[in-house]
Amino acid sequence: MRGAGVGRRPWVPVLVTVGLSLVYLYLGTRPSTPRLLRRLPDVVVHAAAYSLLGFSATIAARALAVTRPVLAGAAFSTAHGAALEGFQHLTPRRAAQLRDLVADAIGAGAGAFLAGRLRRNMKNSR
């Protein structure tokens, strides 16, 4: 069975994932966190953001016919979080934090899992 988006527009979920990745890199390497995001606990922001990226990356992996899209989506998103924490180590007034990376990984896994479950539920309802 072909994955969601495969065929007519497989590039749409890939572009969404790339777009989210670039936004996160931009926001994560700014000297300070945007005011709106400072209202929530940092780990909540990280987990929520990376659950969205994990969800999107899983759909993109499925669109590209990756064999294990949930694993690929979670791995990509977690690696993105690790890279961003590395960049923050080099950014003035920012610091890399293991706590943030753990929240990223938990969010990435949750988002990827949710995308996998949603796909499974959609297949079963047909």
Contacts in CASP RR format, 6 or more apart in sequence:
PFRMAT RR
TARGET T0000
AUTHOR 0000-0000-0000
METHOD contacts of the structure
MODEL  1
MRGAGVGRRPWVPVLVTVGLSLVYLYLGTRPSTPRLLRRLPDVVVHAAAY
SLLGFSATIAARALAVTRPVLAGAAFSTAHGAALEGFQHLTPRRAAQLRD
LVADAIGAGAGAFLAGRLRRNMKNSR
1 123 0 8 1.000
2 65 0 8 1.000
3 62 0 8 1.000
3 63 0 8 1.000
3 65 0 8 1.000
4 13 0 8 1.000
4 59 0 8 1.000
4 62 0 8 1.000
4 63 0 8 1.000
4 119 0 8 1.000
5 12 0 8 1.000
5 13 0 8 1.000
5 62 0 8 1.000
5 63 0 8 1.000
6 62 0 8 1.000
6 63 0 8 1.000
6 64 0 8 1.000
6 65 0 8 1.000
10 63 0 8 1.000
10 64 0 8 1.000
11 63 0 8 1.000
12 63 0 8 1.000
13 56 0 8 1.000
13 59 0 8 1.000
13 60 0 8 1.000
13 62 0 8 1.000
13 63 0 8 1.000
14 60 0 8 1.000
14 63 0 8 1.000
14 64 0 8 1.000
16 56 0 8 1.000
16 59 0 8 1.000
16 60 0 8 1.000
17 53 0 8 1.000
17 56 0 8 1.000
17 57 0 8 1.000
17 59 0 8 1.000
17 60 0 8 1.000
17 76 0 8 1.000
20 52 0 8 1.000
20 53 0 8 1.000
20 56 0 8 1.000
21 53 0 8 1.000
21 80 0 8 1.000
24 49 0 8 1.000
24 53 0 8 1.000
24 80 0 8 1.000
24 81 0 8 1.000
24 84 0 8 1.000
25 84 0 8 1.000
25 87 0 8 1.000
27 33 0 8 1.000
27 34 0 8 1.000
27 37 0 8 1.000
28 84 0 8 1.000
28 87 0 8 1.000
28 88 0 8 1.000
28 91 0 8 1.000
28 94 0 8 1.000
29 84 0 8 1.000
29 87 0 8 1.000
29 88 0 8 1.000
29 91 0 8 1.000
29 94 0 8 1.000
30 91 0 8 1.000
30 94 0 8 1.000
31 91 0 8 1.000
31 92 0 8 1.000
31 93 0 8 1.000
31 94 0 8 1.000
32 93 0 8 1.000
33 42 0 8 1.000
37 45 0 8 1.000
42 99 0 8 1.000
42 100 0 8 1.000
42 103 0 8 1.000
43 99 0 8 1.000
43 100 0 8 1.000
43 103 0 8 1.000
44 103 0 8 1.000
46 100 0 8 1.000
46 103 0 8 1.000
46 104 0 8 1.000
46 107 0 8 1.000
47 103 0 8 1.000
47 104 0 8 1.000
47 106 0 8 1.000
47 107 0 8 1.000
47 110 0 8 1.000
48 107 0 8 1.000
49 104 0 8 1.000
50 77 0 8 1.000
50 78 0 8 1.000
50 80 0 8 1.000
50 81 0 8 1.000
50 103 0 8 1.000
50 104 0 8 1.000
50 105 0 8 1.000
50 106 0 8 1.000
50 107 0 8 1.000
50 108 0 8 1.000
50 109 0 8 1.000
50 111 0 8 1.000
51 107 0 8 1.000
51 108 0 8 1.000
51 109 0 8 1.000
51 110 0 8 1.000
51 111 0 8 1.000
51 114 0 8 1.000
52 111 0 8 1.000
53 77 0 8 1.000
53 80 0 8 1.000
53 108 0 8 1.000
54 73 0 8 1.000
54 74 0 8 1.000
54 76 0 8 1.000
54 77 0 8 1.000
54 107 0 8 1.000
54 108 0 8 1.000
54 109 0 8 1.000
54 111 0 8 1.000
54 112 0 8 1.000
54 115 0 8 1.000
55 111 0 8 1.000
55 112 0 8 1.000
55 114 0 8 1.000
55 115 0 8 1.000
56 115 0 8 1.000
57 72 0 8 1.000
57 73 0 8 1.000
57 74 0 8 1.000
57 76 0 8 1.000
57 77 0 8 1.000
57 108 0 8 1.000
57 112 0 8 1.000
58 69 0 8 1.000
58 70 0 8 1.000
58 72 0 8 1.000
58 73 0 8 1.000
58 74 0 8 1.000
58 111 0 8 1.000
58 112 0 8 1.000
58 115 0 8 1.000
58 116 0 8 1.000
59 69 0 8 1.000
59 115 0 8 1.000
60 73 0 8 1.000
61 68 0 8 1.000
61 69 0 8 1.000
61 70 0 8 1.000
61 72 0 8 1.000
61 73 0 8 1.000
61 76 0 8 1.000
62 69 0 8 1.000
62 115 0 8 1.000
62 119 0 8 1.000
66 72 0 8 1.000
69 115 0 8 1.000
69 116 0 8 1.000
70 112 0 8 1.000
70 113 0 8 1.000
70 115 0 8 1.000
70 116 0 8 1.000
71 112 0 8 1.000
73 108 0 8 1.000
73 112 0 8 1.000
73 115 0 8 1.000
74 105 0 8 1.000
74 108 0 8 1.000
74 109 0 8 1.000
74 111 0 8 1.000
74 112 0 8 1.000
74 113 0 8 1.000
77 104 0 8 1.000
77 107 0 8 1.000
77 108 0 8 1.000
77 109 0 8 1.000
77 111 0 8 1.000
77 112 0 8 1.000
78 104 0 8 1.000
78 105 0 8 1.000
78 108 0 8 1.000
78 109 0 8 1.000
80 104 0 8 1.000
80 108 0 8 1.000
81 100 0 8 1.000
81 101 0 8 1.000
81 104 0 8 1.000
81 105 0 8 1.000
81 108 0 8 1.000
82 101 0 8 1.000
82 104 0 8 1.000
84 104 0 8 1.000
85 96 0 8 1.000
85 97 0 8 1.000
85 100 0 8 1.000
85 101 0 8 1.000
85 104 0 8 1.000
86 96 0 8 1.000
88 94 0 8 1.000
88 95 0 8 1.000
88 96 0 8 1.000
89 95 0 8 1.000
89 96 0 8 1.000
END
